[in-house]
Amino acid sequence: MARGTAAAAVNLLAWWVLLFVLYLVLISAVSALELMVGAGFALLGAVTAEAVRRAEHPRPRTGRRLAVAAAAFPGTLLRETGQLALAVLRTLLRRGDPGVLVTIRTAPEVDAALAAALLSASPGACVIDIRRAAAGPPEDGAPDTADDATTGTAKRGEAARTPAAGHDLTAHLLRPAASAVERALGGRRLT
């Protein structure tokens, strides 16, 4: 607890100093009133920055799949830049297709935001929506009823569902073929 409070205090002080120095650099005349106003607004900005840091504390899940996808990115970038140039040329000549809209289900261990950033950073793909994957239909060999967690007995009329697997990324692609980045992420296309 003390470590978190000390870190927040250091963060708050750093933001206050940074914002106050920025204010001093940007004003033309320095009077006592302007120093108090600048110090007050710098404190307000520092408190706001600390609140945003606490609210937006990201914990990305990185793993082997994202590392492989990142390694495949430079080649994909070069290949898709050429594909984009050809797509623009075909569109200018009125012989182009608009691309394809697909839904890609990511593997459970892949962070959806990082996967979307990697896919969208290449010229051949643009992720336009991210949704948590819904539970799927019963798997082959699964019972037709779901077990009640409290009693261990099956509930009548409720189908057994497989747990959700990752996220569904809706993406616009220049080409229907999967890129090296998409293949490295280990997901599968739903559409």
N, C-alpha and C positions, 0 to 999 in steps of 0.2 A: 504494500500500500504506500509506504514512504517513498519507494523508488518511483512509482507512478506519479505521486504528487510532486516530487523533485523534478522529474522529467517535464511535467506540465508547466512548472514554474520556470524552468530554464527555457522552454519553448516560448512561453508567454513573454519572458524578458527579451529573448532574441527577436521576436516579432516586433515588440515595442521599440527596441533600439533601431532596428532596420527601418521601420515606418517613420520614426521621429527624425532620423538622419535624412531620409528621403524628403520629408517635409522641409527640413532646414535647407536642403539643397535647392528646393523648388521655390521658396519664398524669396522676395527681393529685399525687404527690410525686416530686421529682427528687433522686435520690441518685446517687453515682458508679457503683454497680452497675447501676442502671436505665439510666444513660446508656450504659454499655458494652453492655448487652443490646440496647438500642434501636439503637445504632450497628451492632452485629453483624447483627441481623435486617434492618435497613435495607439493609445491604450484600448480604445474601442475596437480598432482594427485588429490588435493583438488578441483580444478576447474572442472576436469573431473567428480569427484564423484558428485559434485553439479549439473552438466549438466545431468548426468544420473538420479539423483533423480528427477529433473524437468520433464524429458522425460518419466520416468517410474512411475509417481505418481499414484499408483493404488487406485481405489475407489471401493472395492468389495461391492457387494450388498448382504448382509446377511439377512436372514429372518427366519421365522418359519420353512420352509421346510428344510433349511440347518441345523438348530439346531436339528430337528428330525432325519435327515440323519446322523449327527455326533453322536447322541445318539445311533443309530442303528449300528454304525460302529464296536464297539468291538465284538458284537455277530457275525456279518458278517465276521469279520477277523478270528475268531476261526473256524467258519463253513467252510469258503473257504480255510483255511490252510489245513484242512482235505481233502477237495475236491482236492486240488492241489497235496497232497501226493498220493491220489488214482489215479489221472490222470497220474502222473509220473510213478507209479507202472504199470498201464495199458499200458502205452507207452513202458516201458521196456519189458513187456511181449508181446508186439506187438498186443494188443487188444484194444488200445485206440483210441478215436476219437479226432480230432484236436481242438475241441471246436466249437463255433459258432460266426459269425460276425453279429452284430446287429446295427441298428441306433436308437438312443433314442432321442426323441424331449423333451427338458426340458420345464418346465413351464416358462412363461415370467419373473416372479420375481426371478428366480434362476440364480445366477451368474454361467456362463458356466465354467469358470476356476476352481472355487471352487468345482463345481459338478464333473468335470473331475478329480480333485485331489482326492476327496473322493472315487470315483469309482476306480481309478487306484491304490490307496493305498492298496486296498484289493487284496489278491492273485488270486481271481477268475475273475478279470476284468482288462482290459488294454484299456484305451481310446486312440485311434490312430489318430483321426481327430475331429476337432470342426469346424462347419460351422454355419453361421447365417441362421436361418430357412427362407425358401422362403415363399412368400405369398401363401396361399392355394387356392383351387378352391372355387367357390361360395358356401355359406352355403345354406342349405335347406330353401326355402322361400325367398332367396335374389333375387333381380331383376337381369335380364340378362345384364344390362348395368351399367356402373359406373357413378356416379354423377361427373360432372365437378365442381371442387372446386371454380372456379371463378364465374360461372353463376348459379350453383345449378341445371343445367339441365343434363340429361343423354347424354353421348356420344354414338353414334351408333357404334355397332360392338365391344365394349370393355366389357369384362366380369367383373363383380364386384368381387373383391378379398377380402378375409379376411386378416386382418393385420397379419404380421409375429408373431409367438409365440415362443419365446425363441431361442434356438440353437439346432442344430442336432449334437449329439455326436456319432461318429462311434466307437464301442468298440468290442474287442474280449473277449468273455466270455467262461469260462470252461464249464458251464452248461447253457442250454437255459432258465431255470427258472429265474425270476427276484429276485435279492437279496433284503434284507430288506433296504439297502441303496438306491437302485434304486427305490423301491416303495415309500420310504420317500421323494425322490426328486420330486415326483408328475408328472413325465413325462410320455410319452407313447412311446411304440415301434412302429417304422414305418416298420421295417423288422425284 
